[in-house]
Amino acid sequence: MGDDDNLDLGTIYGAAKFGSRTATPRILTVYAGAGGHHEPDQRLRLTRGTARELRAAGYTMVRVRHRFRTYEISLTRYLGLDR
């Protein structure tokens, strides 16, 4: 079983935000304070693993698209690090 399959704070946040704990919205832009918003180098989906990798690379937020809606998501909150 992969890390993304575990029910944890990120999937609880996903369930509340997107209506499904298994949702993997498409990442439109990534945000790093001084660099602002820009498109990622490759097509990415928001998962626990992707969120951890982006945080490690210095990004703090993502803008995602899910079911015809756009959301701005704090990676800290998505990963449950704000608790």
N, C-alpha and C positions, 0 to 999 in steps of 0.2 A: 504494500500500500504506500503510495507516494505522500510526500509532505502536504501536497495540495488537497489530499482527500480527507484530512483530519478536520473534525469540527472544532474550530477554535475562534478566537476573537475576530479574525479576518473574515471567516465565512459567516459568522454572525452579523458582522458589519455589512457584508455583501447581501445577505438575506434581507436586512432592513433597508438597504439602499436600492437594491435592484430587484427585490422580490423573489430571489432564489439564492440559496447558499452555494450553488454550483455555477453561478453566472461568471463568465469570463469576458467582460466588456473589452472592446478594442481600444487601445491607447492611441489617442490622437496627438497629444503633445506631452512633453515632460517639462518640468519646471525646476530650475536651480536658481536660487536667489538672484545672484548678479547676472546670470545668463538669460534670465527670463524664460518664456515658453518657447520651445522649438520642437519640431517633429523628430521622433526617434529615427535612428539610422535604418531600422528594419521594422516590419509589421510586428507589433507585440500585442499580447492579451494580458489583462491584469489578473495575475494569479499571485499566490503567496511567494512563490519563487521569484517571479519577475519583480515584485515589489521589493523583496530583499536585495536583489541585484541592483535595482535602481537606487535604493537608499545607500548601498555601499559605494555607488558611483557618484554620490553627492546630490542626487535629486531629492526633492522634498514633496512634490505634488505631481499629479498626472491629471490630464483632461481625458475623459473616456467617453465612448459612445455605446449606449445600450438601449435597444428597442426604440430607436428614433429620438432618444433624449441624450443630452450631453451633461456630464457631471464633472465637477472638479473634486478630486479625492486627495486628501492628505495621506501620504504613505505611512506616516507615524500612526495615524488613527486606524488605517486599514490593517496594519500589522499588530495593532493592540498595544503599542509601546507608550501610549499616553495615559495608561492606567496605573 
